[in-house]
Amino acid sequence: MGRELFKGEALMKIDLRVHRIAAFGAAAALAACVVAPPPPQPRQPEFVQTGPAYGADQRYCDRNAVADVFRPTSGNVLGSAAGAAAGGLIGSQFGKSSGNTAATITGILAGALVGGAIARSMEPPDEACVHQALEHAPTGEPVEWQNPEKHSSYWVTPTRTEVQPDGTPCRYYTAEELAAAGQRDAYTGYACRQPDGHWQNYRR
């Protein structure tokens, strides 16, 4: 009687192990059948971008590279106002051969982009970085740079993008400045890209 009981317990243990192995195998097979989620896809541009980004597509503006464009050359016409000069810079990048000067002048006539205290403190390369942010930065991603001479830091963040029926991109944005003295200013703007490539500010 005791021997038969022992055999019964042994058979039950073996049966339990078989069930456990079978369950483990089924779970492994199920896991193998689960399809791994696809890798995240890069964010598509919200509109067709043009010209060099100078780092603005990577959340910073290479101010030194932008400043090099402002060195006196036959291809650049510099205005006295920061915004006007930046407009000239952007326009000169889109003009071709004999049309280069006309495009540059058109950019200069467009005037400043940002407003308020921030605009008064910006130098031409800073204003050009604003243009680069509007042209290349994804919505919601700030572009940062510093003005080493004034010890100021700037951030420009496109907050919303609209594409007009004719294909013209327009963007809401915020511009922030942290001055050397610790004062922080902010400005909210709305700008549209013009045919010559510069961005012009509008009130909405």
TORMARFI-75105 format. One line per field, with one value per atom (N, C-alpha, C): x negated, y negated, z; residue in one letter; atom name; residue number from 0. Coordinates in Angstrom, 3 decimals. Layout:
X <- (X,...) .
Y <- (Y,...) .
Z <- (Z,...) .
residu <- (A,...) .
atome <- (CA,...) .
num <- (NUM,...) .
***
This chain:
X <- (-0.840,0.000,-0.865,-1.919,-2.818,-3.579,-3.993,-4.733,-3.861,-2.582,-1.685,-1.443,-1.358,-1.185,-2.403,-3.592,-4.835,-4.893,-4.500,-4.497,-3.514,-2.348,-1.356,-1.865,-2.551,-3.105,-4.188,-5.006,-6.072,-5.491,-4.427,-3.802,-3.182,-2.605,-2.014,-3.081,-4.248,-5.337,-5.836,-5.985,-6.431,-5.419,-4.134,-3.080,-3.086,-3.331,-3.373,-4.538,-5.701,-6.859,-6.589,-5.923,-5.600,-4.704,-3.707,-2.794,-3.539,-4.492,-5.254,-6.117,-6.767,-7.614,-6.770,-5.585,-4.702,-4.228,-3.897,-3.442,-4.553,-5.776,-6.913,-7.164,-7.063,-7.262,-6.212,-4.968,-3.891,-4.102,-4.540,-4.784,-5.920,-6.986,-8.118,-7.694,-6.869,-6.399,-5.533,-4.686,-3.840,-4.673,-5.711,-6.580,-7.289,-7.680,-8.367,-7.450,-6.156,-5.198,-4.849,-5.150,-4.821,-5.752,-5.172,-5.962,-6.478,-7.782,-8.365,-7.838,-7.574,-7.068,-8.101,-7.650,-8.595,-9.364,-10.602,-11.377,-10.720,-10.892,-10.275,-10.802,-9.900,-10.270,-10.676,-11.650,-12.025,-10.860,-10.774,-9.680,-9.810,-8.722,-8.726,-8.637,-9.348,-9.246,-7.805,-7.433,-6.068,-5.858,-6.945,-6.897,-8.269,-8.365,-9.631,-10.623,-11.731,-12.734,-13.814,-14.403,-15.410,-16.623,-17.754,-18.967,-19.610,-20.843,-21.549,-20.893,-20.960,-20.292,-21.164,-22.473,-23.394,-23.105,-22.690,-22.435,-21.033,-20.201,-18.862,-17.974,-18.286,-17.520,-17.957,-19.012,-19.516,-19.399,-18.504,-18.155,-19.218,-20.095,-21.006,-21.270,-21.781,-22.147,-23.644,-24.348,-25.791,-26.000,-26.038,-26.110,-27.384,-28.489,-29.743,-29.639,-29.020,-28.876,-27.958,-26.880,-25.962,-26.656,-27.461,-28.145,-29.121,-29.716,-30.654,-29.981,-28.683,-27.960,-27.877,-27.983,-27.841,-29.143,-30.225,-31.463,-31.294,-31.824,-31.600,-32.069,-31.155,-31.462,-30.572,-30.878,-30.068,-28.673,-28.486,-27.191,-26.265,-26.719,-25.877,-25.721,-24.510,-24.237,-23.726,-24.438,-24.087,-23.303,-22.183,-21.395,-21.840,-21.376,-21.771,-20.961,-19.737,-18.885,-19.138,-19.088,-19.366,-18.413,-17.120,-16.146,-16.295,-16.606,-16.765,-17.960,-19.065,-20.255,-19.991,-19.255,-18.940,-18.078,-17.140,-16.335,-17.189,-18.202,-19.109,-19.911,-20.332,-21.088,-20.260,-19.049,-18.217,-17.909,-17.609,-17.317,-18.492,-19.711,-20.880,-21.130,-20.657,-20.852,-19.942,-18.864,-17.900,-18.043,-18.686,-18.862,-19.882,-19.737,-20.647,-21.252,-22.557,-23.324,-22.870,-22.357,-22.007,-20.837,-20.031,-18.896,-19.277,-20.558,-21.003,-20.795,-21.233,-21.126,-19.672,-18.812,-17.395,-16.773,-17.096,-16.552,-17.054,-18.324,-18.884,-18.166,-17.969,-17.294,-15.864,-15.183,-13.823,-13.814,-14.800,-14.885,-15.091,-15.936,-16.206,-14.950,-14.184,-12.975,-11.924,-12.079,-11.079,-11.140,-12.292,-12.397,-12.634,-12.509,-12.841,-11.817,-12.266,-11.371,-10.782,-11.590,-11.058,-10.842,-10.160,-9.835,-10.210,-9.913,-10.133,-11.607,-11.881,-13.242,-14.191,-13.678,-14.537,-15.089,-14.236,-14.686,-15.739,-15.587,-16.546,-17.906,-17.941,-19.214,-19.887,-19.168,-19.713,-20.632,-21.725,-22.610,-22.229,-22.714,-22.326,-22.477,-23.566,-23.632,-22.559,-22.166,-21.092,-19.771,-19.494,-18.265,-18.259,-19.418,-19.509,-19.231,-19.633,-19.355,-17.849,-17.123,-15.668,-15.103,-15.586,-15.144,-15.458,-16.648,-17.043,-16.131,-15.756,-14.857,-13.498,-12.970,-11.665,-11.721,-12.840,-12.967,-13.164,-13.894,-14.345,-13.915,-13.490,-13.184,-11.793,-11.643,-10.297,-9.464,-8.163,-7.266,-7.493,-7.599,-7.765,-9.199,-10.172,-11.570,-12.322,-12.884,-13.572,-14.933,-15.327,-16.672,-17.380,-18.578,-19.296,-20.622,-21.051,-22.390,-22.750,-24.015,-24.504,-25.195,-25.102,-25.862,-27.020,-28.236,-29.345,-29.756,-29.555,-29.937,-29.019,-27.730,-26.760,-26.446,-26.993,-26.734,-25.228,-24.555,-23.111,-22.843,-21.754,-21.321,-19.938,-19.703,-18.429,-17.841,-16.508,-15.767,-14.617,-14.459,-13.312,-12.635,-11.328,-10.579,-9.364,-9.338,-8.102,-7.033,-5.865,-4.822,-3.664,-3.556,-2.481,-2.808,-2.464,-2.756,-1.473,-1.331,-0.220,-0.809,-0.249,-0.657,0.526,0.328,1.391,1.732,2.912,3.307,2.293,1.526,0.537,-0.794,-0.828,-2.040,-2.949,-2.579,-3.405,-3.345,-4.488,-4.473,-4.447,-3.637,-3.575,-3.700,-4.349,-4.594,-4.381,-3.696,-3.673,-4.955,-5.491,-6.735,-6.872,-7.753,-8.147,-9.646,-10.057,-11.474,-11.771,-12.837,-13.215,-14.672,-14.951,-16.324,-16.637,-17.797,-18.328,-19.551,-19.414,-20.493,-21.563,-22.705,-23.820,-23.450,-22.589,-22.190,-21.175,-20.746,-19.778,-18.352,-18.127,-16.773,-16.339,-15.106,-14.575,-13.378,-13.426,-12.340,-11.795,-10.517,-9.884,-8.993,-8.884,-8.081,-7.384,-6.125,-5.368,-5.089,-5.405,-5.241,-4.582,-4.267,-3.690,-4.359,-5.002,-5.763,-5.468,-5.585,-5.402,-6.638,-6.982,-8.136,-7.760,-8.586,-8.350,-8.956,-8.574,-9.086,-10.610,-11.302,-12.757,-13.409,-12.590,-13.116,-13.177,-13.100,-13.161,-11.805,-11.793,-10.550,-10.137,-8.912,-8.393,-7.366,-7.468,-6.605,-5.265,-4.208,-2.857,-2.222,-1.270,-0.490,0.789,1.138,2.377,3.077) .
Y <- (1.216,0.000,-1.253,-1.261,-2.406,-2.579,-1.441,-1.533,-2.140,-1.756,-2.287,-3.792,-4.203,-5.621,-6.419,-5.842,-6.505,-6.675,-5.587,-5.662,-6.721,-6.814,-7.807,-9.234,-9.483,-10.814,-11.146,-10.137,-10.349,-10.694,-9.973,-10.246,-11.643,-12.071,-13.410,-14.494,-14.267,-15.247,-15.340,-14.187,-14.173,-14.881,-14.625,-15.249,-16.758,-17.212,-18.646,-19.298,-18.606,-19.149,-19.248,-18.238,-18.254,-19.424,-19.667,-20.793,-22.129,-22.240,-23.479,-23.725,-22.663,-22.794,-23.179,-22.560,-22.861,-24.315,-24.784,-26.160,-27.144,-26.824,-27.698,-27.759,-26.605,-26.564,-27.365,-27.286,-28.038,-29.536,-29.943,-31.362,-31.875,-31.056,-31.457,-31.592,-30.658,-30.712,-31.942,-32.278,-33.455,-34.731,-34.775,-35.958,-36.114,-35.010,-35.069,-35.579,-35.354,-35.776,-37.247,-37.881,-39.284,-40.118,-40.980,-41.803,-43.025,-43.256,-44.409,-45.698,-46.710,-47.974,-48.586,-49.233,-49.838,-50.969,-51.195,-52.299,-53.630,-54.611,-55.926,-56.551,-57.108,-57.724,-59.188,-59.675,-61.086,-61.995,-63.094,-64.040,-64.683,-64.680,-65.253,-66.786,-67.493,-68.963,-69.401,-70.484,-70.988,-71.788,-72.137,-72.826,-72.639,-72.984,-72.821,-73.861,-73.395,-74.294,-74.573,-75.732,-76.124,-76.710,-76.641,-77.258,-76.473,-76.836,-76.159,-76.429,-75.448,-75.575,-76.235,-76.224,-76.771,-76.213,-74.948,-74.287,-74.447,-75.271,-75.544,-74.309,-73.322,-72.079,-71.160,-71.544,-70.772,-71.554,-72.542,-73.284,-74.291,-74.707,-75.794,-76.566,-77.778,-78.562,-78.829,-78.468,-78.708,-80.185,-80.984,-82.432,-82.852,-82.171,-82.525,-82.325,-81.214,-80.954,-81.979,-82.334,-83.337,-84.695,-85.020,-86.313,-86.437,-85.323,-85.368,-85.874,-85.602,-86.037,-87.557,-88.220,-89.661,-90.403,-89.673,-90.354,-91.027,-92.238,-92.972,-92.180,-91.849,-91.201,-91.794,-91.521,-92.046,-91.448,-90.330,-89.660,-90.067,-90.938,-91.319,-92.830,-93.271,-94.678,-94.761,-95.485,-95.507,-96.765,-96.585,-97.716,-98.128,-99.290,-99.766,-99.122,-98.720,-98.092,-96.596,-96.012,-94.584,-93.760,-94.059,-93.288,-93.482,-94.692,-94.956,-94.207,-94.203,-93.498,-92.012,-91.481,-90.051,-89.746,-90.641,-90.452,-90.449,-91.338,-91.360,-90.090,-89.548,-88.298,-87.173,-87.015,-85.933,-86.130,-87.384,-87.635,-87.323,-87.637,-87.407,-85.934,-85.081,-83.653,-83.078,-83.798,-83.281,-83.927,-85.099,-85.744,-85.004,-85.043,-84.377,-85.396,-85.368,-86.189,-87.642,-88.174,-89.591,-89.927,-88.928,-89.173,-89.189,-88.914,-88.844,-90.166,-91.268,-92.573,-92.959,-92.691,-93.027,-92.269,-90.985,-90.187,-90.708,-91.118,-91.649,-92.925,-93.838,-95.092,-94.834,-93.890,-93.559,-93.097,-92.290,-91.824,-92.960,-93.913,-95.032,-95.870,-96.090,-96.897,-96.246,-94.951,-94.269,-94.705,-95.138,-95.636,-94.544,-94.927,-94.038,-92.934,-91.824,-90.686,-90.742,-90.596,-90.620,-92.054,-92.222,-93.558,-93.752,-94.938,-95.247,-95.368,-95.153,-95.296,-94.292,-93.133,-92.114,-92.612,-93.208,-93.700,-94.783,-95.640,-96.730,-96.209,-95.049,-94.519,-93.577,-93.192,-92.214,-92.863,-92.177,-92.547,-91.739,-92.131,-91.420,-89.897,-89.336,-87.875,-87.262,-87.981,-87.473,-87.440,-88.529,-88.580,-87.481,-87.241,-86.172,-84.815,-84.622,-83.353,-83.176,-84.287,-84.191,-83.631,-84.148,-83.660,-82.174,-81.773,-80.376,-79.474,-79.944,-79.158,-78.991,-80.063,-79.976,-79.096,-79.086,-78.311,-76.823,-76.472,-75.088,-74.364,-75.071,-74.395,-73.780,-72.547,-71.958,-72.717,-72.657,-73.311,-72.766,-73.664,-73.269,-73.071,-73.181,-72.968,-74.294,-74.734,-76.022,-75.957,-77.079,-77.256,-78.270,-77.927,-78.749,-79.224,-80.396,-80.885,-81.996,-82.384,-83.431,-84.513,-85.741,-86.868,-87.091,-86.665,-86.739,-88.163,-89.107,-90.489,-91.112,-90.817,-91.393,-90.456,-89.249,-88.249,-88.000,-87.952,-87.690,-86.324,-85.698,-84.417,-84.600,-83.897,-84.010,-82.624,-82.585,-81.378,-81.786,-81.081,-81.285,-79.942,-79.893,-78.647,-78.809,-78.164,-78.146,-77.378,-77.971,-77.332,-76.775,-77.228,-76.738,-77.103,-76.213,-76.451,-76.418,-77.383,-77.421,-77.516,-76.759,-76.863,-77.424,-78.579,-79.243,-78.464,-78.707,-77.984,-78.083,-79.189,-79.323,-78.673,-77.992,-77.299,-78.106,-79.350,-80.193,-79.714,-79.384,-78.989,-80.205,-80.139,-81.173,-80.484,-81.151,-80.511,-81.489,-81.013,-81.688,-81.299,-82.213,-81.904,-82.770,-82.348,-83.167,-83.410,-84.620,-84.977,-85.432,-84.896,-85.227,-85.654,-86.582,-87.045,-87.038,-86.501,-86.598,-87.488,-88.726,-89.704,-89.422,-90.078,-89.870,-90.225,-91.226,-91.660,-90.725,-89.703,-88.760,-89.065,-90.168,-90.521,-89.626,-89.146,-88.268,-88.932,-89.003,-89.581,-88.519,-88.653,-87.697,-88.451,-87.890,-88.494,-87.381,-87.596,-86.636,-87.232,-86.491,-87.023,-86.040,-86.553,-85.761,-86.232,-85.336,-85.718,-84.777,-85.309,-84.520,-84.664,-83.598,-83.639,-84.320,-85.259,-86.027,-85.321,-85.742,-85.076,-85.047,-86.064,-86.064,-85.253,-84.664,-83.755,-84.292,-85.615,-86.120,-85.978,-86.104,-86.004,-87.394,-87.763,-89.075,-88.939,-89.817,-89.749,-90.440,-89.869,-90.439,-90.413,-91.287,-91.280,-90.503,-89.597,-88.845,-88.804) .
Z <- (0.000,0.000,0.000,0.859,0.925,-0.371,-1.003,-2.259,-3.354,-3.404,-4.416,-4.203,-2.950,-2.642,-3.081,-2.859,-3.255,-4.769,-5.488,-6.947,-7.442,-6.788,-7.191,-7.017,-5.886,-5.642,-6.661,-6.995,-7.972,-9.338,-9.711,-11.005,-11.033,-9.907,-9.842,-9.994,-9.381,-9.493,-10.930,-11.575,-12.969,-13.854,-13.619,-14.413,-14.226,-12.982,-12.709,-13.437,-13.451,-14.161,-15.656,-16.203,-17.630,-17.958,-17.087,-17.312,-17.247,-16.300,-16.168,-17.401,-17.877,-19.072,-20.278,-20.405,-21.525,-21.465,-20.245,-20.089,-20.419,-19.987,-20.277,-21.783,-22.430,-23.880,-24.621,-24.162,-24.802,-24.633,-23.441,-23.194,-24.067,-24.201,-25.037,-26.497,-26.949,-28.333,-28.568,-27.566,-27.685,-27.736,-26.896,-26.893,-28.224,-28.827,-30.116,-31.206,-31.034,-32.052,-31.957,-30.798,-30.621,-31.503,-32.327,-33.231,-32.477,-32.560,-31.889,-32.517,-31.691,-32.251,-33.184,-34.244,-35.186,-34.525,-34.949,-34.360,-34.665,-33.775,-34.014,-35.299,-36.077,-37.336,-37.104,-37.861,-37.705,-38.056,-37.325,-37.541,-38.929,-39.662,-40.995,-40.903,-41.784,-41.785,-42.010,-41.350,-41.466,-42.753,-43.407,-44.695,-45.345,-46.614,-47.328,-46.816,-46.269,-45.714,-46.757,-46.670,-47.637,-46.938,-47.600,-47.082,-45.966,-45.596,-44.507,-43.162,-42.272,-40.970,-39.917,-40.076,-39.079,-37.681,-37.618,-36.341,-35.807,-36.451,-35.915,-35.916,-36.755,-36.737,-35.616,-34.882,-33.745,-32.438,-32.407,-31.193,-30.755,-31.683,-31.366,-32.659,-32.528,-33.698,-33.627,-34.685,-34.758,-35.083,-34.052,-34.244,-34.953,-34.691,-35.350,-36.859,-37.258,-38.696,-39.330,-38.630,-39.162,-39.234,-38.217,-38.198,-39.357,-39.777,-40.902,-42.171,-42.303,-43.501,-43.552,-42.402,-42.351,-42.641,-42.853,-43.212,-44.571,-44.748,-46.009,-47.228,-48.091,-49.358,-50.422,-51.665,-52.755,-52.779,-52.078,-52.109,-50.999,-50.073,-48.936,-48.874,-48.628,-48.363,-46.944,-46.082,-44.668,-44.346,-43.652,-43.197,-41.815,-41.354,-40.042,-38.935,-39.236,-38.223,-38.197,-37.009,-36.884,-37.727,-37.599,-38.352,-39.842,-40.261,-41.681,-42.230,-41.482,-41.946,-42.044,-41.079,-41.142,-42.350,-42.646,-43.839,-45.083,-45.106,-46.234,-46.354,-45.216,-45.239,-45.835,-45.346,-45.845,-47.322,-47.699,-49.094,-49.985,-49.523,-50.364,-50.594,-49.686,-49.858,-50.933,-51.254,-52.217,-53.593,-53.668,-54.960,-55.796,-57.100,-58.015,-58.970,-59.139,-60.071,-60.020,-61.135,-61.175,-60.272,-59.898,-59.017,-57.551,-57.256,-55.867,-55.152,-55.751,-55.105,-54.885,-55.851,-55.715,-54.567,-54.455,-53.361,-52.034,-51.965,-50.727,-50.320,-51.256,-50.937,-50.476,-51.125,-50.711,-49.264,-48.890,-47.513,-46.549,-46.918,-46.029,-45.810,-46.835,-46.707,-45.823,-45.559,-44.745,-43.298,-42.811,-41.449,-40.420,-39.135,-38.028,-37.863,-37.273,-37.041,-35.643,-34.627,-33.257,-32.816,-31.690,-31.213,-29.762,-29.249,-27.848,-27.486,-26.205,-25.697,-26.326,-26.678,-27.281,-28.608,-29.431,-30.735,-30.567,-29.578,-29.382,-28.959,-28.325,-27.846,-28.845,-29.885,-30.824,-31.853,-32.127,-33.211,-34.449,-35.640,-36.858,-36.792,-36.260,-36.191,-35.297,-34.233,-33.368,-34.119,-34.857,-35.632,-36.695,-37.298,-38.295,-37.666,-36.415,-35.724,-35.507,-35.320,-35.218,-36.517,-37.636,-38.939,-39.091,-38.655,-38.791,-37.963,-36.773,-35.927,-36.584,-37.165,-37.807,-39.052,-39.731,-40.965,-40.703,-39.625,-39.491,-38.216,-37.177,-35.912,-35.935,-35.459,-35.344,-34.310,-34.456,-33.511,-32.101,-31.152,-29.758,-29.324,-30.235,-29.881,-29.936,-28.797,-28.764,-29.445,-30.009,-30.559,-29.670,-29.224,-28.246,-28.828,-28.411,-28.729,-27.754,-27.756,-26.864,-27.670,-27.160,-27.690,-26.720,-27.074,-26.118,-25.777,-26.702,-26.419,-25.369,-25.462,-24.521,-23.363,-23.418,-22.371,-22.214,-23.331,-23.337,-23.956,-23.514,-24.073,-24.674,-25.787,-26.488,-26.742,-26.726,-27.088,-27.998,-29.093,-29.975,-30.170,-29.912,-29.985,-30.888,-32.054,-32.841,-32.072,-31.914,-31.103,-31.931,-33.168,-34.035,-35.480,-36.392,-37.804,-38.619,-39.514,-40.465,-41.873,-42.782,-44.183,-44.965,-45.571,-46.311,-47.589,-48.165,-49.388,-50.512,-50.565,-51.630,-51.274,-50.109,-49.687,-48.785,-48.482,-47.623,-46.176,-45.567,-44.158,-43.241,-42.207,-41.173,-39.822,-38.873,-37.584,-36.437,-35.412,-34.131,-33.402,-32.592,-31.907,-30.656,-29.786,-28.648,-28.726,-28.353,-28.288,-26.861,-26.288,-24.922,-24.879,-23.987,-23.784,-22.295,-21.935,-20.577,-20.650,-20.133,-20.220,-19.171,-19.339,-18.424,-16.993,-16.834,-15.488,-14.847,-15.581,-15.042,-15.413,-16.125,-16.548,-17.700,-17.633,-18.662,-19.337,-20.663,-21.445,-22.392,-22.738,-23.646,-24.631,-25.813,-26.873,-27.631,-27.980,-28.773,-30.137,-31.192,-32.534,-33.487,-34.647,-35.736,-37.013,-37.733,-38.916,-40.073,-41.291,-42.510,-43.390,-44.070,-44.964,-46.275,-46.691,-47.900,-49.120,-50.323,-51.521,-51.624,-51.043,-51.127,-50.014,-49.135,-48.128,-46.716,-46.516,-45.148,-44.480,-43.154,-42.386,-41.940,-42.187,-41.819,-40.717,-39.727,-38.562,-38.833,-38.253,-38.345,-36.965,-36.758,-35.522,-35.757,-34.807,-34.932,-33.600) .
residu <- (M,M,M,G,G,G,R,R,R,E,E,E,L,L,L,F,F,F,K,K,K,G,G,G,E,E,E,A,A,A,L,L,L,M,M,M,K,K,K,I,I,I,D,D,D,L,L,L,R,R,R,V,V,V,H,H,H,R,R,R,I,I,I,A,A,A,A,A,A,F,F,F,G,G,G,A,A,A,A,A,A,A,A,A,A,A,A,L,L,L,A,A,A,A,A,A,C,C,C,V,V,V,V,V,V,A,A,A,P,P,P,P,P,P,P,P,P,P,P,P,Q,Q,Q,P,P,P,R,R,R,Q,Q,Q,P,P,P,E,E,E,F,F,F,V,V,V,Q,Q,Q,T,T,T,G,G,G,P,P,P,A,A,A,Y,Y,Y,G,G,G,A,A,A,D,D,D,Q,Q,Q,R,R,R,Y,Y,Y,C,C,C,D,D,D,R,R,R,N,N,N,A,A,A,V,V,V,A,A,A,D,D,D,V,V,V,F,F,F,R,R,R,P,P,P,T,T,T,S,S,S,G,G,G,N,N,N,V,V,V,L,L,L,G,G,G,S,S,S,A,A,A,A,A,A,G,G,G,A,A,A,A,A,A,A,A,A,G,G,G,G,G,G,L,L,L,I,I,I,G,G,G,S,S,S,Q,Q,Q,F,F,F,G,G,G,K,K,K,S,S,S,S,S,S,G,G,G,N,N,N,T,T,T,A,A,A,A,A,A,T,T,T,I,I,I,T,T,T,G,G,G,I,I,I,L,L,L,A,A,A,G,G,G,A,A,A,L,L,L,V,V,V,G,G,G,G,G,G,A,A,A,I,I,I,A,A,A,R,R,R,S,S,S,M,M,M,E,E,E,P,P,P,P,P,P,D,D,D,E,E,E,A,A,A,C,C,C,V,V,V,H,H,H,Q,Q,Q,A,A,A,L,L,L,E,E,E,H,H,H,A,A,A,P,P,P,T,T,T,G,G,G,E,E,E,P,P,P,V,V,V,E,E,E,W,W,W,Q,Q,Q,N,N,N,P,P,P,E,E,E,K,K,K,H,H,H,S,S,S,S,S,S,Y,Y,Y,W,W,W,V,V,V,T,T,T,P,P,P,T,T,T,R,R,R,T,T,T,E,E,E,V,V,V,Q,Q,Q,P,P,P,D,D,D,G,G,G,T,T,T,P,P,P,C,C,C,R,R,R,Y,Y,Y,Y,Y,Y,T,T,T,A,A,A,E,E,E,E,E,E,L,L,L,A,A,A,A,A,A,A,A,A,G,G,G,Q,Q,Q,R,R,R,D,D,D,A,A,A,Y,Y,Y,T,T,T,G,G,G,Y,Y,Y,A,A,A,C,C,C,R,R,R,Q,Q,Q,P,P,P,D,D,D,G,G,G,H,H,H,W,W,W,Q,Q,Q,N,N,N,Y,Y,Y,R,R,R,R,R,R) .
atome <- (N,CA,C,N,CA,C,N,CA,C,N,CA,C,N,CA,C,N,CA,C,N,CA,C,N,CA,C,N,CA,C,N,CA,C,N,CA,C,N,CA,C,N,CA,C,N,CA,C,N,CA,C,N,CA,C,N,CA,C,N,CA,C,N,CA,C,N,CA,C,N,CA,C,N,CA,C,N,CA,C,N,CA,C,N,CA,C,N,CA,C,N,CA,C,N,CA,C,N,CA,C,N,CA,C,N,CA,C,N,CA,C,N,CA,C,N,CA,C,N,CA,C,N,CA,C,N,CA,C,N,CA,C,N,CA,C,N,CA,C,N,CA,C,N,CA,C,N,CA,C,N,CA,C,N,CA,C,N,CA,C,N,CA,C,N,CA,C,N,CA,C,N,CA,C,N,CA,C,N,CA,C,N,CA,C,N,CA,C,N,CA,C,N,CA,C,N,CA,C,N,CA,C,N,CA,C,N,CA,C,N,CA,C,N,CA,C,N,CA,C,N,CA,C,N,CA,C,N,CA,C,N,CA,C,N,CA,C,N,CA,C,N,CA,C,N,CA,C,N,CA,C,N,CA,C,N,CA,C,N,CA,C,N,CA,C,N,CA,C,N,CA,C,N,CA,C,N,CA,C,N,CA,C,N,CA,C,N,CA,C,N,CA,C,N,CA,C,N,CA,C,N,CA,C,N,CA,C,N,CA,C,N,CA,C,N,CA,C,N,CA,C,N,CA,C,N,CA,C,N,CA,C,N,CA,C,N,CA,C,N,CA,C,N,CA,C,N,CA,C,N,CA,C,N,CA,C,N,CA,C,N,CA,C,N,CA,C,N,CA,C,N,CA,C,N,CA,C,N,CA,C,N,CA,C,N,CA,C,N,CA,C,N,CA,C,N,CA,C,N,CA,C,N,CA,C,N,CA,C,N,CA,C,N,CA,C,N,CA,C,N,CA,C,N,CA,C,N,CA,C,N,CA,C,N,CA,C,N,CA,C,N,CA,C,N,CA,C,N,CA,C,N,CA,C,N,CA,C,N,CA,C,N,CA,C,N,CA,C,N,CA,C,N,CA,C,N,CA,C,N,CA,C,N,CA,C,N,CA,C,N,CA,C,N,CA,C,N,CA,C,N,CA,C,N,CA,C,N,CA,C,N,CA,C,N,CA,C,N,CA,C,N,CA,C,N,CA,C,N,CA,C,N,CA,C,N,CA,C,N,CA,C,N,CA,C,N,CA,C,N,CA,C,N,CA,C,N,CA,C,N,CA,C,N,CA,C,N,CA,C,N,CA,C,N,CA,C,N,CA,C,N,CA,C,N,CA,C,N,CA,C,N,CA,C,N,CA,C,N,CA,C,N,CA,C,N,CA,C,N,CA,C,N,CA,C,N,CA,C,N,CA,C,N,CA,C,N,CA,C,N,CA,C,N,CA,C,N,CA,C,N,CA,C,N,CA,C,N,CA,C,N,CA,C,N,CA,C,N,CA,C,N,CA,C,N,CA,C,N,CA,C,N,CA,C,N,CA,C,N,CA,C,N,CA,C,N,CA,C,N,CA,C,N,CA,C,N,CA,C,N,CA,C,N,CA,C,N,CA,C,N,CA,C) .
num <- (0,0,0,1,1,1,2,2,2,3,3,3,4,4,4,5,5,5,6,6,6,7,7,7,8,8,8,9,9,9,10,10,10,11,11,11,12,12,12,13,13,13,14,14,14,15,15,15,16,16,16,17,17,17,18,18,18,19,19,19,20,20,20,21,21,21,22,22,22,23,23,23,24,24,24,25,25,25,26,26,26,27,27,27,28,28,28,29,29,29,30,30,30,31,31,31,32,32,32,33,33,33,34,34,34,35,35,35,36,36,36,37,37,37,38,38,38,39,39,39,40,40,40,41,41,41,42,42,42,43,43,43,44,44,44,45,45,45,46,46,46,47,47,47,48,48,48,49,49,49,50,50,50,51,51,51,52,52,52,53,53,53,54,54,54,55,55,55,56,56,56,57,57,57,58,58,58,59,59,59,60,60,60,61,61,61,62,62,62,63,63,63,64,64,64,65,65,65,66,66,66,67,67,67,68,68,68,69,69,69,70,70,70,71,71,71,72,72,72,73,73,73,74,74,74,75,75,75,76,76,76,77,77,77,78,78,78,79,79,79,80,80,80,81,81,81,82,82,82,83,83,83,84,84,84,85,85,85,86,86,86,87,87,87,88,88,88,89,89,89,90,90,90,91,91,91,92,92,92,93,93,93,94,94,94,95,95,95,96,96,96,97,97,97,98,98,98,99,99,99,100,100,100,101,101,101,102,102,102,103,103,103,104,104,104,105,105,105,106,106,106,107,107,107,108,108,108,109,109,109,110,110,110,111,111,111,112,112,112,113,113,113,114,114,114,115,115,115,116,116,116,117,117,117,118,118,118,119,119,119,120,120,120,121,121,121,122,122,122,123,123,123,124,124,124,125,125,125,126,126,126,127,127,127,128,128,128,129,129,129,130,130,130,131,131,131,132,132,132,133,133,133,134,134,134,135,135,135,136,136,136,137,137,137,138,138,138,139,139,139,140,140,140,141,141,141,142,142,142,143,143,143,144,144,144,145,145,145,146,146,146,147,147,147,148,148,148,149,149,149,150,150,150,151,151,151,152,152,152,153,153,153,154,154,154,155,155,155,156,156,156,157,157,157,158,158,158,159,159,159,160,160,160,161,161,161,162,162,162,163,163,163,164,164,164,165,165,165,166,166,166,167,167,167,168,168,168,169,169,169,170,170,170,171,171,171,172,172,172,173,173,173,174,174,174,175,175,175,176,176,176,177,177,177,178,178,178,179,179,179,180,180,180,181,181,181,182,182,182,183,183,183,184,184,184,185,185,185,186,186,186,187,187,187,188,188,188,189,189,189,190,190,190,191,191,191,192,192,192,193,193,193,194,194,194,195,195,195,196,196,196,197,197,197,198,198,198,199,199,199,200,200,200,201,201,201,202,202,202,203,203,203) .
***
